[in-house]
């Protein structure tokens, strides 16, 4: 049992690196955007480029792991992580930065698909949900470490306590720090065994039995061996090469539809918009630049806490209750955010304008005392008067001075969204995807759904800066809330329960 926990934790460290990258880029963009003078599209592309390549990696990694093995593919992913980090930290242009991050995206795609597959294949039915959830726990621990790291590095820079951190290199240190966990991940992967189920598919039965015995003991290993071999006997009766169209067979129609719906909902409700742009979102509430970084730490702490809650509940309450309660909470939380931003007003008084740099204050004095009814009108006015680059560098300070709104309401909405996601769509999706499909189809099905999941994630990240600039904060969050509400009713109708069932029993129950 201890060995299976160790293997699950090590394999899911790829999730930690994914979370670290996602959290880090949230703070990095506060510096990279102004330095490279990025527009909305370029900002979205730097943030979303890993997701773009990740979705293609997800599409092929399941089948590739069926050929070369889960472990070898994860080792390749860990190497790509490290390469991406080094190139990102040394980027001298916008183009080099997004290319480096695309390399990291390949690693993300491999790890996010293969890790839950591997963990499900080394787990027993009674603890599979908890062990697969370690993947999501590591993701959120990565977010927590990233926001904490960003906050500390930003604090060192802004407080003037150190001279080696400058406006030009502070973001490079934020990115470069990720090399430490990436090296640890690479080394530890050599100490985990290959998946026993994969070994059985390769006719390496003796190796597979040894792995099962080392993880679960002789008696449980014997039972697992019998069920796996029985399942593979059925799979081996059909030796035809799998194609994507096979997932649409009548027998798989139900489980594939469920997986596809959950895969889309996990991203289209806005989680990566919140995570990847957390610092920017908090700035929109007017709490200031430093408080935006510290709020990211609180956000990631809540994520960790509620992911741990999910790990304790997922094998007791079941997958269905957690998902339904969570997505209902997401809809309510997004509605709170939308309402808070809708009620906001923006005004720069003369007293506050004079506190800004002379080159800025002289340009803003003509609009002193003017009230703006929404964020779009105010930000467009600022960009017209100051220029995009100067406004981007000073956005946090200007919004802090001008914003009149109930910032607590928005913060509660964001934190509520994060909490609800952390105990539902976050961990439960990967658990269900690792459970629902027969051995023969598991790699292909998870790869295809992972591709769709990654594509939706990429779209959300890419268009989010444009949405904030053109649709406004309130309408953007309203969209996420409406989608979550629709998702609740769809899941209420189709979502099955898999708690406490072996992978083979789930196949009997739901693959018709």
C-alpha positions, 0 to 999 in steps of 0.5 A: 500500500505504501509503495502504491502511494509513493508511486502515485505521488511521484508520478503526479509531481507532473501535476505539481509542475503544471500548477507551478507554471500556471500560478507563476505565469499569473505574476510573470505577466504583470512584468512581461506584458509591459516589457514586451508591450504585448497586446490582448492577443499576445498576452493571451498567446503567451499564457495559453500557448502551453495549453495549445501544444498540451491538447495535441500531446494529450491526443497522442500520449495515451496511445503512445504510452500503450506502445512504449509504456507509461513510465518512459513517457513520463520521463520524457515529459520531465525532461521537456519540463526542465528544457521549457523552464530554462528557455523561458527564463532566458527568453529575449523576446515574445516569440522565444517565450511562447515557443519555450512555453509550448515545449512545456505544454507538450510535457503538461499534456503527457503528464496530465493524461498518463499520470491518472491512467498510471495511478488508476492502474496501480490502485485498488478499487477501495482507494483508487479515487483517493490516489488518483486525486493526488494528481489534483492535490499536486496541481494545487500544491503547485499553484500554492508554491507558485503564488507564494514564490511570486509574492515573495519575489515581487515583495523583494523587488518592490520593497527594495530589500535587494538590488539584484532583482530589477524590473527587467529580470524579476519575472525571469527569477519567477520562471527560473525557480521552477527548475528545482521541482522539475529536476526532483521529478525527473530523478524520482521517476526512475524509482517507480515501477512500470504499470502492471496492467501495461506489463500484462498487455505486453505479455510480461506477466512475471514482471507485472505480478512482482509489481502487484505483490510489492504494492498490495501483498500476495493475496490482493495481487492474486485477485488483481491479476485474475481480474486484469487477465480476464479483462484482457482476455476479452480485449484480446479477442478483438485485435483490430487497430483502434481508431478514434471513431471506435469511441463512438460505438454504441457500447461506448456511447454513454461513457464517452459522452459522460467523459466528454461533457465533464472534460468540456465543463472542467475548462469552459467554466473558467478555471484557467482564466482564474488561475492564469490571470489571478493577479490581473483579476485581483487588480481589477477590484482595485486592491492594488498590486501587492495585495493582488499577489498576496490574494493569490497566495490565499486563493491557492491555499483554499485550493489546497484545503478543498482538494484535501477535502475531496480526497477524503470524501471522494471514496465515501460520498462518491463522485456524483454528489461532489460534482453536482454540489461543486458545479452548483457552487461554481454557478453561484460564485460566478454570479457574485463576481459578476454582480460585484463588478457590475456595481463598480464605479471608477473615478480619479480625484485630483488629489489622487492624480497628483500622487502619481508620477508627474509624466502621468499626472499631467495627462490625467488631470483633464479627467479629474473627478469624472465618473465612469460607470463601467471598467471598459470605459475607464480603461479605454480612457486610460489607454487613450491618455497614457498609451497601452504600455504605460497604463499596463505598467501602472494599472494596479496603482491606477485601479486602486486609486479609481475603483469604487466597488465591493471588492470583498464580494468579488474576492468571496466569489473568486474564492468560492469558485476555487473552493467548489472547483477544488472538491469537484471538477478538479479531482473528480474529472480525472478520477472518472476518466481513469475509471470509465473506459475498458483497458483496450480503450482507456488510453485512446479515450482519455487522450481524445477527451484530454485533447478536447479539454485542452482545446477548451482551456486554450480558447478560454485563456486566449480570449480572456484578456480580450473579453475583459477589454471588450465585454467587461468584467461583469459580463465575462463572469456572467458567461462563466456562471451561465455555462456552469448552471447549464452544466449542472442540469446536464450532469444531473441527468447523465452522471453515473456513480462509480464509487467502490467498483473495480475497473472491470465491474464499471466496464460491466455496468456501463459499457453496454 
